[in-house]
Amino acid sequence: MVNCWCGTIRAVLMSTGNAIKRRGSAALQSLAFLGGLALLGFGGSRAASSNSYGASASAENVPVVVLPFEYFRKHIFVAVQINDSGPHACMVDNGSNAVVIADRVARDMGVKTYPNGGKRPNMKGLGEGSGPRISIAENGIVFRVQGAAILTGTVLVLDMSALEKELGRSFDCIIGSRLFLNFVVEVDFAKRQLMLYDPGSFVYSGQGRSVPLQIGAPATVQAEVLTPDGRTVKAIVGLDLGSGSIIDFQPSFQLKHHVLQAQQPEVLEGAIGFAGEYHERMVRLPSVGFAGFKIEKPLADFADTPPDPGLSSKKDDGFVGNGLLERFTVIFDYSRGRLIVEPNDSFGNPFTANMTGIGADAASDPAHGFGVMHVSDGSVAATAGVRPGDRIVEINGVLCSTLTFESFHQMLTAEGAAFTLKVERGDQRIDISFQTPRLP
């Protein structure tokens, strides 16, 4: 979901919502590689069939693979073997057209790599010009889970250390949309399982709802947005497992439909894409219709300006991330052009998000407090005087040394709440107070 690194093969990092958002966790919100290699660069393809939509009664399907996953800050990680190396932690991101391995993994494996425009090896990484140098690995790379080969073919090689720092977790690879073209993929967020089925024999037999799915990276469905002034507008949204967002909208959607109203309560947020900084406004919508379900009062982000001119999609109005998808078991059936969703026990839970504007360092040692990596311009924390580089050692009378990062971040999601922080800034210890807004 976000900015773009364009190479000669147009291997662009990020789709609509892919950015490193400056929320409390400072976690990577998504990562999507678009263009050049498109859907041709990894493994064999399967054409979508013209089968009718909707679940069909059948004997229970037997998955080819049942793969447990780690759900870390609303991102999905699975363990895979790459050739004979591993296990490696891979982020699952159907919004990515490419499969990616970290340059350090490629070096350790002795994989030969080439720049996208020639044969001279190039292992440079993030932050040069408008984005990273992208290398292509030699052919013959095979991804396996439980001994079964699930992907083979060309991979991209990148330095992902900056992404790992923002997320607060190391990982070695990214599995893109090719997996979803090769298999019917069921994501069971409640059980933390990824199940892969053979598309040729898969017949759905559950009680979920099925809707048409437009294949792409990410694949899209139609949603309905109830605006604060009572209108219902349609939106085409991407389904992005590489994003931790709830629902994000492009500037073009607001320009066309004027969803945000004057004087509407909102929270200003900052986001960084690899082509620069941009800003978003977070609001609470009355409801969103998604896959036949009414989602009550979701939090939604509206970008003020595109993070990069090349990012604006002509067909997508926004994207849905794991912050919403996690309330369902989700079945991506690309072979039949359909999405099947079954609500789980978390379906009706209220939506929460960091309301302070503080982006803390997920790698902080709680014994020394939580470092402030950035503070969103215009946020209540910024107005109160919190600065990047501060270290929060106490929050509302609770010593940060007694907290985990997750429990600290959870405290930042309180709406309409008074906060008192004790902050270390150099040799100073400063008390800072503010109150978070409430989004009705």
NORVENHU-V500260 format. One line per field, one symbol per residue. ss: DSSP state (2 for helix, 1 for strand, 0 for the rest). psi: psi as a letter, one per 30 degrees, with the letter a starting at -180 (. if undefined). burial: b if it has 16 or more other C-alpha atoms within 10 Angstrom, else e. Layout:
ss->???
psi->???
burial->???
This chain:
ss->00000000000110000001100000010000110000000100000000000000000000001111011100111111110011111111000000011122222220001110000000000000000000111000111110011111100111002222222000001110022222011111000011111000000000001111010000011111110000011111111000000011102222222000000000111111100111111111001111001111001111100000222000000111022220011111122201111110000000000000011100000222011111100002222200000011111001122200222222200000011111111001111111100000
psi->icakjkafghjkkkaegjljkiaefglkfljkjlbdfbgffjallkkklglllkkkkllkkjkekjjklkjjhhkkklklkjbgkalkjkkkjffkflkklkeeeeeefgkklklfgagkkjglblgjbgalkklklllgkkkkkhfkkfkkakllkljgeeeeeefgkklflkkafeeffflkkkjjeefhkkkkljeffkkkgaglkklkkjkajllllklkkjlfgglkkkkjkljjfgkgldkkkleeeeeefheklkgkklkklkkklfgaklllkkljlelkjjhgkjjkhlkkkjkelkfkfffjkffkfalkaffeffglkkjjiefghlkkkjkafgegklkllkffgkjljfgkjffgljkjelkkkfleeeefgklkfljjfkjhfkkffglleeeeeeeffkkhkkkkkkkkjbglkkkkklkllkj.
burial->bbbbbbbeebbbbbbbbbbbbbbbbbbbbbbbbbbbbbbebbbeeeeeeeeebbbeeeeeeebebebbbbbebbbbbbbbbbeeeeebbbbbbbbbbbbbbbbbbbeeeebebbbbeeeeebbbbbeeeebbbbbbbeeebbbbbeeeebbbbbbbbbbbbebebbbbeebbbbbbbbbbbbbbbbbbbeeebbbbbbbeebbbeeebbbbbbbbbbbbbbbbbbbbbeeebeebbbbbbbbbbbbbbbbbbbeeeeebbeeeeebbbbbbbbbbebbbbbbbbbbbbbbbeeebbbbbbbbbbebbbeebbeeebbbbbbbbbbbbbbbbbbbbbbbbbbbbeeebeeeebbbbbbbbbbbebebeebbbbbbbbeebbbbeeebbbbbbbbbbeeebbeebbbeebbebbbbbeeebebbbbeeeeeeeebbbbbebe
